[in-house]
């Protein structure tokens, strides 16, 4: 049977009667240490492999939803046209959850710098699901909210939880076993550095990019093998607080993902000269003894991972870097 998003939503939602007129919710953005790259089912956004990320604490999306006369969407205080990409994508998702004739006024505020090209769909779709959960009084579990968010955008499945999060690939055709869960581990000294290198809109979306890679890159055949090696290494390095293993695995995983894109046709080359300069600078810092590693997603920006004791060295090399503390501000380990 070919399941449609509506079938899955019907299976999860207890009803479609709003419990109140408005609700507010938040979801963090997330950065994958082992990437999600490729789907086994396009409509349900079921991944070909598992992935593992870290959520960005206070950097994400705050969303307010009010029952209204007509559909309206404001992002960071700016009203979006009904034919804009953001409006159409969000409302075609919201359509799955409401009775015909119900309209929403959505106000969405991103705390992640929009200019960094990081205001990803992940925190937007996860905050929308969190918001509807309150508006309708559904009291859904984390697992159900993760599955629903996944239908909006794959990586949104991981934005339901804080800290380290694993999204299970699953194998059921209806995707009910493909959801994300927080790892039972914290690492207070863990830091993410965000480098805003380019704010140009990307020419190839992540969805188009992963499909093209699967369809045309022979190298993509190696991707599931890469993930099968990296996921257990990351789980173990988080558990053992082995930062060198975590950093190496995360950087190699990101480079391997980009290798598959570059091997697609036409090639998908998100890197800009500044991205390459940054990657070289990271290698140079490591040669000087600073434990810092890089990761990149479907765009030219670079994110760094390091521990609190290296923060001043990394910050002096990248003065414009914004630092995120995924586990709060105490740093004893
Ligand atoms: O959920 P999407 O369609 O935005 O895909 C995200 C894909 C990557 O950011 C490249 C990797 C990941 O796991 O976040």
Boltz pocket constraint, residues with backbone or C-beta under 6 A from the ligand:
constraints:
  - pocket:
      binder: B
      contacts: [[A, 30], [A, 31], [A, 32], [A, 34], [A, 35], [A, 36], [A, 37], [A, 51], [A, 120], [A, 121], [A, 122], [A, 153], [A, 154], [A, 155], [A, 156], [A, 206], [A, 207], [A, 296], [A, 297], [A, 298]]
      max_distance: 6.0
